[in-house]
Amino acid sequence: MQVVIFNGSPRRKKSNTKLLINSFLSGYKKVIDTKVPVYYIASLNKKEELLYAYKNAKTVIIFFPLYTDMMPGIVKEFFEDISKIKNSERKKIAFVVQSGFPEAYQSIFVEKYLEKLAKRLKLDYIGTIIKGGVEGIKLMPSWMTKELFTNFSSLGEYFAKNNEFDEEINSKLRKPYKMSKIKRNLFSIISKTGLTNFYWNGNLKRNKAYEKRHNHPYAQKWSH
Ligand SMILES: Cc1cc2nc3c(=O)[nH]c(=O)nc-3n(C[C@H](O)[C@H](O)[C@H](O)COP(=O)(O)O)c2cc1C
């Protein structure tokens, strides 16, 4: 098996990650017309199959959403599982991290972690794509997502030709790196209206978790 993709979103087929993978593969297939297998890390009942696919791949690309400035727990567990695998030949690994907030800056810490992880697992690190502002793409009209999907398709095309990421597209996707001061101020004014939480609160209510939104179950209880 040449290239294998892993989708690290707990939302699996309903994920934004899936949409980005699809765009990436549409570009990839323009160059190499073979079916690239995509595995869902969240399919815990298929763990053996996932690890087998990882073991036999020459190049692995792991796409995942940023969860609280890091990777989702299932992705962390996957990293722990693959660290136990002995690779007979050197493997290449690449990552795509996408997040809800627009600033790419948030993901540079997990990027450092991923680079170190690849080194520790003795894998050839290809690089990490970072893209912010991805939440809501399923609801956006096509004119709003056209550029994003075109960029991911071009990324896939380039990857199929070179087995690496196009750095020009990578830096384009990393914008905004940080929001400008004007935008940050504007954002805090808008957030006072409750508009910025509207979507997230809707999700919390749908999942019957709105009342629990300030819970912090792992916090230490005060003891005197
Ligand atoms: C539990 C949780 C934690 C998240 N943490 C962050 C975060 O720290 N920063 C961020 O920008 N987005 C965060 N997000 C938003 C996701 O990264 C974003 O919605 C992403 O597009 C979801 O992708 P998916 O549909 O493929 O799972 C979080 C979402 C969830 C559900």
PDBQT file of the ligand as one rigid body, heavy atoms in Angstrom, charges set to zero:
ROOT
HETATM    1  C1  LIG A 301     -14.194  19.249  22.132  1.00  0.00    +0.000 C 
HETATM    2  C2  LIG A 301     -13.795  20.246  21.079  1.00  0.00    +0.000 A 
HETATM    3  C3  LIG A 301     -12.666  21.026  21.286  1.00  0.00    +0.000 A 
HETATM    4  C4  LIG A 301     -12.270  21.966  20.319  1.00  0.00    +0.000 A 
HETATM    5  N1  LIG A 301     -11.169  22.740  20.548  1.00  0.00    +0.000 NA
HETATM    6  C5  LIG A 301     -10.811  23.660  19.621  1.00  0.00    +0.000 A 
HETATM    7  C6  LIG A 301      -9.674  24.497  19.843  1.00  0.00    +0.000 A 
HETATM    8  O1  LIG A 301      -8.963  24.407  20.837  1.00  0.00    +0.000 OA
HETATM    9  N2  LIG A 301      -9.402  25.429  18.903  1.00  0.00    +0.000 N 
HETATM   10  C7  LIG A 301     -10.152  25.572  17.768  1.00  0.00    +0.000 A 
HETATM   11  O2  LIG A 301      -9.848  26.447  16.957  1.00  0.00    +0.000 OA
HETATM   12  N3  LIG A 301     -11.212  24.779  17.534  1.00  0.00    +0.000 NA
HETATM   13  C8  LIG A 301     -11.551  23.838  18.418  1.00  0.00    +0.000 A 
HETATM   14  N4  LIG A 301     -12.628  23.030  18.194  1.00  0.00    +0.000 N 
HETATM   15  C9  LIG A 301     -13.332  23.150  16.910  1.00  0.00    +0.000 C 
HETATM   16  C10 LIG A 301     -12.927  22.062  15.906  1.00  0.00    +0.000 C 
HETATM   17  O3  LIG A 301     -11.532  22.007  15.739  1.00  0.00    +0.000 OA
HETATM   18  C11 LIG A 301     -13.570  22.398  14.569  1.00  0.00    +0.000 C 
HETATM   19  O4  LIG A 301     -14.933  22.514  14.765  1.00  0.00    +0.000 OA
HETATM   20  C12 LIG A 301     -13.267  21.357  13.503  1.00  0.00    +0.000 C 
HETATM   21  O5  LIG A 301     -13.571  21.897  12.240  1.00  0.00    +0.000 OA
HETATM   22  C13 LIG A 301     -14.093  20.091  13.709  1.00  0.00    +0.000 C 
HETATM   23  O6  LIG A 301     -13.736  19.192  12.709  1.00  0.00    +0.000 OA
HETATM   24  P1  LIG A 301     -14.481  17.802  12.475  1.00  0.00    +0.000 P 
HETATM   25  O7  LIG A 301     -15.880  18.109  12.014  1.00  0.00    +0.000 OA
HETATM   26  O8  LIG A 301     -13.678  17.146  11.407  1.00  0.00    +0.000 OA
HETATM   27  O9  LIG A 301     -14.452  17.055  13.751  1.00  0.00    +0.000 OA
HETATM   28  C14 LIG A 301     -13.035  22.109  19.131  1.00  0.00    +0.000 A 
HETATM   29  C15 LIG A 301     -14.174  21.319  18.945  1.00  0.00    +0.000 A 
HETATM   30  C16 LIG A 301     -14.553  20.396  19.894  1.00  0.00    +0.000 A 
HETATM   31  C17 LIG A 301     -15.795  19.574  19.670  1.00  0.00    +0.000 C 
ENDROOT
TORSDOF 0
